[in-house]
């Protein structure tokens, strides 16, 4: 009986002590803080430029529609689409038998009139020759020479030549086709340098000048840029659109760009040199204020900053931090002011995943 009383008395005490121990463990867990893993970078100094982004249409400053100056059967074509040609190179040959016959006849007429004039000039009795007859012969000679020159030109024009250096963009005819006078044969374009046509709001007119630098992006996926310059600025504003035309000189020696393409353009307005810069990904926007998380010891402290120019992934920090400080670039979405953090590197993160 006494053993039973002792047991019944000790059991509640044991349960109470176990409950107290569980409560202490829960309090300890609540008090325990976990470090949030973050990636950081060092605040650096560098140059940051201000850009105006827009789009441009690329045009070829040198292009030519090659037409036939005579009519006739096309005997041969020496080039194809995509071929590079030089100025003066033969592109096609048109049958010129008719033109050659006209040239031969004209040359014969010139010789006949010249012989007659020479004969009359050698006569000793000039009084038997009327001045009228001599004048008519001289006029006839000039007309015959003009007809000969025209026939010679038509024979020459039977050989179609390139008027510019460039690339055959289109071929409109085939061998054996009948070429019509002034009918299109080829379209040639020179894309060694292109013109980027930009239409900017009139507010930007005062910010532009000739020779100003610009960057051309071929497409959204390709981050490769091509340096261009402002070549011409229109002095008038279109009253309907409120924009003015700007022409950019775009070098294209590697033929990465094509005439007719739409490209993204960034016009460089100004550059701030040797300023504090951080990656744009380090910034957080809270309550319409820009801020950074700066590492101080084992904590990340939120610090409001004032930003300036942005160029690519770099942004200028006007005030709020100093060079050499460590700022959080990844993981800051989980942070609060004075959060406990653990700084890791991308290598540590990769090894942890494996």
matplotlib code that plots the C-alpha trace (Angstrom):
import matplotlib.pyplot as plt

x = [0.0, 2.8, 4.6, 1.4, 1.1, 4.8, 4.3, 1.2, 2.9, 6.1, 4.4, 2.9, 6.2, 8.0, 5.5, 5.7, 9.5, 9.3, 6.9, 9.1, 12.1, 10.1, 9.1, 12.8, 13.8, 11.0, 12.2, 15.8, 14.7, 12.8, 15.9, 18.2, 18.9, 19.8, 22.2, 20.8, 23.2, 24.0, 26.5, 28.4, 30.6, 33.0, 32.0, 34.3, 35.0, 34.7, 33.2, 29.4, 27.7, 24.2, 22.3, 19.1, 17.6, 15.6, 15.3, 16.7, 16.2, 19.3, 19.7, 22.5, 23.9, 25.1, 22.7, 21.9, 19.2, 21.1, 18.9, 19.4, 20.1, 19.3, 16.8, 18.1, 18.5, 20.6, 23.5, 25.2, 25.1, 28.4, 27.2, 24.6, 22.8, 25.2, 28.3, 30.5, 31.2, 33.5, 32.7, 33.1, 32.8, 30.7, 27.5, 25.8, 26.1, 23.2, 23.2, 24.3, 24.3, 21.8, 23.7, 27.0, 25.4, 24.3, 27.8, 29.3, 26.9, 27.6, 31.3, 30.9, 28.9, 31.5, 34.2, 32.2, 31.6, 35.2, 36.5, 34.2, 35.4, 39.0, 38.5, 36.9, 39.5, 42.2, 40.7, 42.7, 39.7, 37.8, 35.5, 33.7, 32.7, 29.9, 30.2, 26.8, 27.8, 30.9, 28.8, 26.2, 29.0, 30.5, 27.1, 26.5, 29.8, 29.0, 25.6, 27.2, 29.9, 27.1, 25.2, 28.4, 29.1, 25.6, 25.9, 29.2, 27.7, 24.9, 27.4, 29.3, 26.1, 25.4, 27.9, 26.1, 28.6, 28.3, 28.1, 29.3, 31.2, 28.8, 26.9, 24.3, 21.1, 18.6, 18.8, 15.7, 16.5, 17.9, 20.1, 17.9, 15.4, 14.6, 16.0, 13.8, 15.2, 15.4, 14.2, 15.7, 18.4, 20.1, 19.9, 23.3, 23.8, 27.0, 26.7, 30.3, 28.9, 25.2, 23.1, 20.9, 17.8, 16.5, 13.6, 14.0, 11.6, 12.2, 13.3, 16.5, 17.5, 19.7, 21.4, 22.8, 25.8, 27.6, 30.1, 28.3, 28.9, 26.2, 26.0, 24.1, 22.6, 21.9, 19.1, 17.9, 19.8, 23.1, 24.8, 27.6, 27.6, 28.8, 30.1, 28.4, 28.5, 26.0, 26.5, 23.6, 21.0, 17.9, 17.4, 13.6, 11.0, 8.1, 5.0, 2.9, 5.1, 7.1, 10.3, 13.4, 15.6, 19.1, 21.4, 24.0, 27.1, 27.3, 30.5, 29.7, 32.9, 32.0, 28.6, 26.9, 24.1, 21.9, 20.1, 16.4, 17.0, 15.5, 18.1, 18.3, 20.3, 21.8, 22.9, 25.7, 24.9, 27.4, 30.0, 30.8, 34.4, 35.8, 32.5, 31.2, 29.5, 27.7, 25.9, 22.3, 21.1, 22.3, 19.7, 16.3, 13.4, 11.3, 8.7, 9.9, 13.4, 16.6, 18.6, 21.5, 22.3, 25.8, 27.8, 28.9, 30.5, 28.0, 25.0, 23.5, 22.4, 19.9, 21.2, 19.4, 21.3, 21.0, 21.7, 23.0, 23.7, 23.1, 25.1, 24.3, 24.5, 26.5, 24.8, 26.4, 25.9, 25.9, 25.7, 25.2, 28.2, 32.0, 34.5, 35.7, 32.4, 30.7, 27.2, 24.7, 24.1, 22.0, 19.8, 18.7, 15.0, 15.1, 16.8, 15.7, 17.7, 20.5, 19.8, 22.3, 24.0, 26.5, 28.6, 29.1, 30.7, 29.2, 31.7, 30.4, 26.9, 27.7, 29.5, 26.5, 24.1, 26.4]
y = [0.0, 2.4, 1.6, 2.4, 5.8, 6.6, 5.7, 7.8, 10.7, 10.5, 10.0, 13.5, 15.0, 13.2, 14.4, 18.0, 17.9, 16.5, 19.3, 21.9, 20.5, 20.6, 24.2, 25.2, 23.5, 25.5, 28.8, 27.9, 27.2, 30.5, 32.4, 30.6, 32.7, 31.3, 33.0, 33.7, 32.8, 35.7, 36.6, 39.9, 42.1, 44.9, 48.5, 49.7, 52.9, 53.3, 55.3, 55.2, 56.8, 58.1, 56.7, 57.3, 54.0, 53.9, 51.9, 52.5, 51.3, 50.4, 51.7, 51.3, 54.7, 53.2, 51.2, 50.9, 49.5, 48.4, 48.7, 47.8, 50.8, 48.8, 46.1, 42.7, 39.0, 38.4, 36.2, 35.6, 36.5, 36.5, 37.1, 35.6, 36.9, 37.3, 37.8, 40.8, 43.0, 45.9, 49.1, 48.6, 44.8, 43.1, 41.7, 40.6, 40.7, 41.6, 40.6, 43.7, 42.5, 45.2, 47.9, 46.7, 46.9, 50.5, 51.3, 49.8, 51.8, 55.0, 54.6, 54.1, 57.3, 59.2, 57.9, 58.8, 62.3, 62.8, 61.6, 63.9, 66.9, 66.0, 65.7, 69.2, 70.7, 69.5, 71.0, 73.9, 75.7, 76.7, 78.9, 75.8, 74.8, 76.7, 77.7, 76.3, 72.8, 72.8, 73.9, 71.2, 68.6, 69.8, 69.7, 66.2, 65.1, 66.3, 64.5, 61.3, 61.5, 61.9, 58.9, 56.9, 57.9, 56.9, 53.5, 53.0, 53.8, 51.3, 48.6, 49.5, 49.4, 45.9, 45.0, 45.7, 46.9, 47.6, 51.3, 50.8, 48.4, 46.1, 42.9, 41.6, 41.7, 40.7, 39.4, 40.0, 38.2, 35.0, 34.0, 33.9, 36.5, 39.5, 42.7, 45.7, 49.2, 50.6, 47.3, 46.3, 43.6, 43.7, 45.4, 46.1, 47.3, 48.3, 47.4, 48.1, 51.1, 51.5, 54.4, 54.0, 56.2, 57.4, 59.6, 61.3, 63.5, 67.2, 67.5, 65.5, 68.0, 70.1, 67.0, 65.8, 66.9, 65.7, 62.9, 61.9, 58.2, 55.6, 51.8, 49.5, 46.2, 43.7, 41.9, 41.2, 37.8, 39.2, 41.4, 42.3, 46.0, 48.1, 51.6, 54.2, 58.0, 60.7, 61.6, 64.1, 65.8, 67.2, 70.9, 70.6, 68.9, 67.0, 68.8, 65.7, 63.3, 65.9, 64.1, 65.0, 62.7, 61.6, 59.6, 57.4, 56.1, 52.4, 50.5, 47.0, 45.5, 42.1, 42.2, 41.4, 43.9, 44.0, 46.8, 46.9, 45.5, 47.1, 47.5, 48.8, 52.0, 53.7, 57.2, 58.2, 61.6, 62.0, 60.1, 60.4, 59.3, 57.5, 57.3, 54.7, 51.8, 48.6, 45.9, 46.9, 43.6, 44.7, 47.5, 47.0, 49.3, 49.7, 52.4, 54.1, 54.4, 52.8, 50.8, 48.4, 45.8, 46.5, 43.8, 44.9, 42.1, 39.2, 41.4, 43.0, 46.5, 48.2, 51.5, 54.0, 55.3, 57.9, 56.6, 58.3, 57.0, 53.4, 51.6, 47.9, 46.1, 48.9, 51.8, 54.9, 55.5, 59.2, 58.9, 56.2, 53.9, 54.1, 52.2, 48.9, 48.1, 44.8, 44.9, 41.9, 41.0, 37.8, 36.7, 40.2, 39.4, 37.4, 40.1, 42.7, 45.4, 43.9, 40.3, 37.7, 36.5, 34.0, 35.2, 32.4, 32.4, 30.9, 28.1, 27.2, 27.2, 24.9, 22.4, 22.5, 21.5, 18.6]
z = [0.0, 0.8, -2.4, -4.3, -2.6, -3.3, -7.0, -7.4, -5.8, -7.9, -11.3, -11.4, -10.3, -13.1, -15.7, -14.5, -14.7, -18.3, -19.3, -17.8, -19.7, -23.0, -22.3, -21.8, -25.1, -26.9, -25.4, -26.3, -29.9, -30.0, -28.8, -31.2, -34.4, -37.8, -40.2, -43.6, -46.5, -48.8, -51.6, -51.4, -53.5, -52.7, -53.5, -56.3, -58.1, -61.9, -64.8, -65.4, -68.4, -69.0, -72.0, -73.8, -75.2, -78.3, -81.6, -85.0, -88.5, -90.5, -94.0, -96.6, -97.6, -100.9, -103.0, -106.7, -108.9, -112.0, -115.1, -118.8, -121.0, -124.2, -125.1, -126.1, -125.2, -122.1, -123.3, -119.9, -116.2, -114.3, -110.7, -108.3, -105.2, -102.3, -104.5, -103.7, -106.7, -107.4, -109.2, -113.0, -112.8, -115.6, -114.2, -117.4, -121.2, -123.6, -127.2, -129.1, -132.7, -133.8, -132.0, -133.6, -137.1, -136.3, -135.2, -138.4, -140.6, -138.7, -139.0, -142.8, -143.1, -141.2, -143.5, -146.7, -145.6, -144.4, -147.8, -149.7, -147.6, -148.1, -151.8, -152.0, -149.8, -152.1, -155.2, -156.6, -158.1, -155.0, -156.9, -158.3, -154.7, -153.1, -149.4, -148.9, -150.0, -147.8, -144.8, -145.3, -145.6, -142.3, -140.6, -142.0, -140.7, -137.2, -137.3, -138.5, -135.8, -133.2, -134.6, -134.5, -130.8, -129.9, -131.6, -129.9, -126.5, -127.1, -127.9, -124.8, -122.7, -123.7, -121.0, -117.8, -115.1, -111.4, -110.5, -106.9, -104.7, -102.8, -102.7, -105.1, -103.0, -105.8, -109.3, -111.3, -114.6, -115.9, -118.9, -122.0, -120.8, -122.9, -121.3, -121.8, -122.0, -118.4, -117.0, -113.6, -113.7, -110.2, -106.9, -105.3, -101.7, -99.9, -96.2, -95.1, -93.3, -92.4, -91.3, -88.2, -88.5, -85.1, -84.3, -81.0, -78.9, -79.4, -75.7, -76.6, -79.3, -76.9, -75.6, -79.0, -81.0, -84.1, -83.3, -80.1, -79.3, -79.4, -79.0, -81.4, -80.2, -83.0, -81.1, -77.6, -77.3, -78.6, -76.0, -78.4, -79.1, -82.1, -81.5, -83.7, -83.9, -84.7, -88.3, -89.0, -86.9, -88.6, -87.8, -87.9, -85.7, -87.3, -86.0, -86.2, -84.2, -82.2, -83.1, -85.1, -87.3, -86.2, -88.6, -87.0, -88.8, -88.0, -89.1, -90.3, -91.7, -90.3, -91.9, -88.6, -89.3, -92.4, -94.0, -93.0, -89.5, -86.4, -83.6, -80.1, -79.7, -76.6, -77.1, -74.7, -73.1, -70.3, -68.3, -64.5, -63.9, -60.9, -59.0, -56.5, -58.3, -57.3, -59.2, -60.0, -58.6, -55.1, -54.9, -53.2, -53.6, -50.4, -49.9, -53.1, -51.6, -52.9, -50.3, -49.9, -47.3, -46.0, -44.2, -40.7, -38.7, -38.9, -39.6, -42.7, -42.1, -44.3, -45.6, -47.8, -50.8, -53.6, -57.1, -60.2, -63.7, -64.6, -67.3, -67.9, -64.6, -62.9, -61.0, -59.6, -55.8, -55.1, -51.3, -48.6, -48.9, -49.2, -51.4, -49.9, -48.0, -48.6, -50.0, -50.5, -54.1, -53.6, -50.8, -49.7, -50.4, -47.1, -45.1, -42.6, -40.9, -38.8, -39.9, -39.0, -42.2, -43.4, -46.4, -49.0, -52.4, -55.6, -55.3, -51.8, -53.2, -56.0, -53.7, -51.3, -54.1, -55.2]

ax = plt.figure().add_subplot(projection="3d")
ax.plot(x, y, z, "-o")
ax.set_aspect("equal")
plt.show()
